[in-house]
Amino acid sequence: MMSNYSPEELASFRTVFEDAIASFSPMMLTTSNRLQVAQNILACAATGERDQSELRLTALANVKASQT
């Protein structure tokens, strides 16, 4: 089931996403990590969470440093 979010909520989620990605080192800026961050934000938002601080904490869960 797809949730319906307002334009304001989507803008907030995007801000959280961009802030989380900005905290990454260049080696962590992988497609996989970006996808994980987006999935984390949407999963948390689906529970009703809208606080950007809480969303950001959740956004960074399970993000892995890339192996070189």
C-alpha positions as CSV (number, residue, x, y, z in Angstrom):
1,M,0.0,0.0,0.0
2,M,1.3,3.4,-0.9
3,S,1.1,6.3,1.5
4,N,0.0,9.7,0.4
5,Y,2.2,12.5,1.7
6,S,1.6,16.2,1.4
7,P,4.0,18.3,-0.6
8,E,5.3,19.8,2.7
9,E,6.0,16.3,4.0
10,L,7.8,15.2,0.9
11,A,9.9,18.4,1.0
12,S,10.8,17.6,4.7
13,F,11.7,14.0,3.7
14,R,13.9,15.4,0.9
15,T,15.7,17.7,3.4
16,V,16.3,14.9,5.7
17,F,17.6,12.8,2.8
18,E,19.9,15.5,1.6
19,D,21.2,16.3,5.1
20,A,22.0,12.6,5.7
21,I,23.7,12.2,2.4
22,A,25.8,15.4,3.0
23,S,27.2,13.7,6.2
24,F,28.7,10.9,4.1
25,S,32.3,10.7,3.2
26,P,32.9,10.5,-0.6
27,M,33.5,6.8,-0.3
28,M,30.1,6.2,1.3
29,L,28.2,8.0,-1.5
30,T,27.1,4.8,-3.2
31,T,23.8,4.1,-4.9
32,S,23.2,1.4,-2.3
33,N,23.7,3.7,0.6
34,R,21.5,6.4,-1.0
35,L,18.8,3.8,-1.5
36,Q,19.1,2.6,2.1
37,V,18.7,6.1,3.4
38,A,15.6,6.7,1.3
39,Q,14.1,3.4,2.4
40,N,14.8,4.2,6.1
41,I,13.2,7.6,5.9
42,L,10.1,6.3,4.1
43,A,9.8,3.3,6.5
44,C,10.0,5.6,9.5
45,A,7.6,8.1,8.0
46,A,5.1,5.3,7.3
47,T,4.9,4.9,11.1
48,G,3.7,8.5,11.4
49,E,7.0,10.0,12.4
50,R,7.5,13.6,11.1
51,D,10.2,15.0,13.4
52,Q,13.2,15.7,11.2
53,S,15.7,14.8,13.9
54,E,14.1,11.4,14.4
55,L,13.9,10.8,10.7
56,R,17.6,11.7,10.3
57,L,18.6,9.3,13.0
58,T,16.7,6.5,11.4
59,A,17.9,7.5,7.9
60,L,21.5,6.6,8.8
61,A,20.6,3.2,10.3
62,N,22.2,0.2,8.5
63,V,24.3,2.4,6.2
64,K,27.6,0.7,5.5
65,A,31.0,2.1,4.8
66,S,32.2,1.0,1.5
67,Q,35.0,-1.5,1.3
68,T,38.1,-0.6,-0.7
